[in-house]
Amino acid sequence: MSTIWKFQLVRPNVNRIAMPKGARVFKTSNETKENYPNLWAIVDPTAEKEDRFFLVTGTGHTIPDIEGVTEKYVGTFFTDVDDSHPMAPLLPRVLVYHVFELPDIGVAKRVAEALGDKWTNGEPECEMCGGAGRISGDILCPKCGEV
């Protein structure tokens, strides 16, 4: 039996999400009260989990020329600029992001590194303290708790 689950995208660039094997991602959107972009997938809740990798990139942002990066388009979402952001007066009021599923961890690492992200133990490195970790599919630093 299948069900629909929601998975949160927590950062621009590469996201690593644990999903049940065979999950079929069918939508990405920013339409929830949390104001975080999400993926929705049809899953078998009894299936063993596997890590999947997603690139979140804004319109006009650089996409590395690495084979497989743009082969699997997932969707587009819009997000409002937070007025508290120091660059808010200079940014458009709505930003547009696009989501692509990456084929494997090797491509994910190469993309992350090409975009300037550091990885520790297979996870994007925390910009706050240098730690890395993943809790419930979201990328959280076990040292400082920051995304």
C-alpha positions as a Markdown table, in Angstrom:
| # | Residue | x | y | z |
|---|---|---|---|---|
| 1 | Met | 0.0 | 0.0 | 0.0 |
| 2 | Ser | 1.3 | 3.5 | -0.9 |
| 3 | Thr | 0.9 | 6.8 | 0.8 |
| 4 | Ile | 2.0 | 10.4 | 0.2 |
| 5 | Trp | 4.8 | 11.9 | 2.3 |
| 6 | Lys | 6.2 | 15.4 | 2.5 |
| 7 | Phe | 10.0 | 16.0 | 2.6 |
| 8 | Gln | 11.6 | 19.4 | 3.4 |
| 9 | Leu | 14.3 | 21.0 | 1.3 |
| 10 | Val | 16.4 | 22.8 | 3.8 |
| 11 | Arg | 19.0 | 24.6 | 1.8 |
| 12 | Pro | 19.9 | 25.9 | -1.6 |
| 13 | Asn | 22.4 | 23.8 | -3.6 |
| 14 | Val | 22.5 | 20.0 | -2.7 |
| 15 | Asn | 20.0 | 18.4 | -0.2 |
| 16 | Arg | 20.3 | 14.8 | 1.0 |
| 17 | Ile | 17.0 | 13.2 | 1.9 |
| 18 | Ala | 16.3 | 9.7 | 3.2 |
| 19 | Met | 13.2 | 8.3 | 1.5 |
| 20 | Pro | 11.7 | 4.9 | 1.2 |
| 21 | Lys | 13.2 | 3.0 | -1.8 |
| 22 | Gly | 11.1 | 3.5 | -4.9 |
| 23 | Ala | 9.6 | 6.8 | -3.7 |
| 24 | Arg | 8.1 | 8.7 | -6.7 |
| 25 | Val | 8.6 | 12.4 | -6.3 |
| 26 | Phe | 5.7 | 14.2 | -8.0 |
| 27 | Lys | 5.6 | 17.8 | -6.7 |
| 28 | Thr | 7.7 | 20.6 | -5.2 |
| 29 | Ser | 6.2 | 23.6 | -3.7 |
| 30 | Asn | 6.5 | 26.3 | -1.0 |
| 31 | Glu | 2.8 | 26.3 | -0.2 |
| 32 | Thr | 3.0 | 25.3 | 3.5 |
| 33 | Lys | 2.7 | 27.5 | 6.6 |
| 34 | Glu | 6.4 | 26.7 | 7.5 |
| 35 | Asn | 7.4 | 28.7 | 4.4 |
| 36 | Tyr | 10.0 | 26.0 | 3.5 |
| 37 | Pro | 10.1 | 24.4 | 0.1 |
| 38 | Asn | 9.0 | 20.7 | 0.2 |
| 39 | Leu | 8.9 | 17.7 | -2.0 |
| 40 | Trp | 5.9 | 15.3 | -2.1 |
| 41 | Ala | 6.4 | 11.7 | -3.0 |
| 42 | Ile | 4.3 | 8.6 | -3.3 |
| 43 | Val | 6.0 | 6.0 | -1.0 |
| 44 | Asp | 5.7 | 2.5 | 0.4 |
| 45 | Pro | 6.1 | 3.3 | 4.1 |
| 46 | Thr | 7.4 | -0.2 | 4.8 |
| 47 | Ala | 10.2 | 0.0 | 2.3 |
| 48 | Glu | 13.8 | 0.3 | 3.4 |
| 49 | Lys | 15.1 | 3.9 | 3.2 |
| 50 | Glu | 17.7 | 5.1 | 0.8 |
| 51 | Asp | 19.5 | 8.5 | 0.4 |
| 52 | Arg | 18.4 | 10.7 | -2.5 |
| 53 | Phe | 20.0 | 13.9 | -3.6 |
| 54 | Phe | 18.3 | 17.1 | -4.9 |
| 55 | Leu | 19.8 | 20.3 | -6.3 |
| 56 | Val | 18.0 | 23.5 | -5.5 |
| 57 | Thr | 19.1 | 26.3 | -7.7 |
| 58 | Gly | 17.7 | 29.8 | -8.4 |
| 59 | Thr | 16.9 | 31.3 | -11.7 |
| 60 | Gly | 20.1 | 32.9 | -13.0 |
| 61 | His | 22.3 | 30.8 | -10.6 |
| 62 | Thr | 25.2 | 28.8 | -11.9 |
| 63 | Ile | 24.6 | 25.0 | -12.6 |
| 64 | Pro | 27.9 | 23.0 | -12.8 |
| 65 | Asp | 28.6 | 21.3 | -16.1 |
| 66 | Ile | 28.5 | 17.8 | -14.6 |
| 67 | Glu | 26.8 | 14.9 | -16.4 |
| 68 | Gly | 23.4 | 14.0 | -14.9 |
| 69 | Val | 22.8 | 17.3 | -13.1 |
| 70 | Thr | 19.8 | 18.5 | -15.1 |
| 71 | Glu | 18.5 | 15.1 | -16.4 |
| 72 | Lys | 15.7 | 14.7 | -13.8 |
| 73 | Tyr | 13.7 | 17.9 | -13.3 |
| 74 | Val | 11.4 | 17.7 | -10.2 |
| 75 | Gly | 9.7 | 21.1 | -10.1 |
| 76 | Thr | 9.8 | 24.9 | -9.5 |
| 77 | Phe | 8.8 | 26.8 | -6.4 |
| 78 | Phe | 8.6 | 30.5 | -5.5 |
| 79 | Thr | 9.6 | 32.1 | -2.2 |
| 80 | Asp | 9.1 | 35.6 | -0.8 |
| 81 | Val | 12.2 | 37.5 | 0.3 |
| 82 | Asp | 12.2 | 37.9 | 4.1 |
| 83 | Asp | 12.2 | 41.6 | 4.9 |
| 84 | Ser | 14.7 | 41.0 | 7.8 |
| 85 | His | 17.3 | 39.8 | 5.3 |
| 86 | Pro | 20.1 | 42.4 | 5.0 |
| 87 | Met | 19.9 | 42.3 | 1.2 |
| 88 | Ala | 16.1 | 42.5 | 1.1 |
| 89 | Pro | 16.0 | 46.0 | -0.3 |
| 90 | Leu | 18.2 | 45.0 | -3.2 |
| 91 | Leu | 16.4 | 41.7 | -4.0 |
| 92 | Pro | 13.3 | 41.0 | -6.1 |
| 93 | Arg | 10.3 | 40.4 | -3.9 |
| 94 | Val | 9.8 | 36.8 | -5.1 |
| 95 | Leu | 12.6 | 34.4 | -5.9 |
| 96 | Val | 12.2 | 31.4 | -8.2 |
| 97 | Tyr | 14.0 | 28.1 | -7.5 |
| 98 | His | 14.2 | 24.9 | -9.5 |
| 99 | Val | 14.7 | 21.4 | -8.2 |
| 100 | Phe | 16.6 | 18.6 | -9.9 |
| 101 | Glu | 17.2 | 15.1 | -8.6 |
| 102 | Leu | 20.8 | 14.1 | -8.8 |
| 103 | Pro | 21.6 | 10.5 | -9.9 |
| 104 | Asp | 23.9 | 9.5 | -7.0 |
| 105 | Ile | 26.2 | 10.7 | -4.1 |
| 106 | Gly | 29.2 | 11.0 | -6.5 |
| 107 | Val | 27.4 | 13.5 | -8.7 |
| 108 | Ala | 26.0 | 15.2 | -5.6 |
| 109 | Lys | 29.4 | 15.7 | -4.1 |
| 110 | Arg | 30.9 | 17.0 | -7.3 |
| 111 | Val | 28.0 | 19.5 | -7.7 |
| 112 | Ala | 28.3 | 20.6 | -4.0 |
| 113 | Glu | 32.0 | 21.2 | -4.3 |
| 114 | Ala | 31.6 | 23.0 | -7.7 |
| 115 | Leu | 29.2 | 25.3 | -5.9 |
| 116 | Gly | 31.6 | 26.0 | -3.1 |
| 117 | Asp | 30.0 | 23.7 | -0.4 |
| 118 | Lys | 32.2 | 21.5 | 1.7 |
| 119 | Trp | 31.3 | 18.0 | 2.7 |
| 120 | Thr | 32.1 | 16.0 | 5.8 |
| 121 | Asn | 31.3 | 12.3 | 6.1 |
| 122 | Gly | 29.0 | 12.5 | 3.1 |
| 123 | Glu | 27.0 | 15.4 | 4.3 |
| 124 | Pro | 27.1 | 19.1 | 3.5 |
| 125 | Glu | 29.2 | 20.9 | 6.0 |
| 126 | Cys | 27.6 | 23.3 | 8.5 |
| 127 | Glu | 28.6 | 26.9 | 7.7 |
| 128 | Met | 28.2 | 27.8 | 11.4 |
| 129 | Cys | 30.6 | 25.4 | 13.0 |
| 130 | Gly | 32.0 | 23.0 | 10.4 |
| 131 | Gly | 30.0 | 19.9 | 11.7 |
| 132 | Ala | 27.7 | 17.8 | 9.6 |
| 133 | Gly | 24.8 | 15.5 | 10.1 |
| 134 | Arg | 21.3 | 14.4 | 9.1 |
| 135 | Ile | 18.2 | 13.9 | 11.3 |
| 136 | Ser | 15.0 | 12.6 | 9.8 |
| 137 | Gly | 16.2 | 13.4 | 6.3 |
| 138 | Asp | 16.7 | 17.1 | 7.0 |
| 139 | Ile | 20.3 | 18.3 | 7.1 |
| 140 | Leu | 21.0 | 19.5 | 10.7 |
| 141 | Cys | 24.4 | 20.0 | 12.4 |
| 142 | Pro | 24.7 | 17.7 | 15.4 |
| 143 | Lys | 27.1 | 20.1 | 17.0 |
| 144 | Cys | 25.1 | 23.4 | 16.8 |
| 145 | Gly | 21.6 | 22.3 | 15.6 |
| 146 | Glu | 21.8 | 24.8 | 12.6 |
| 147 | Val | 20.6 | 23.9 | 9.2 |
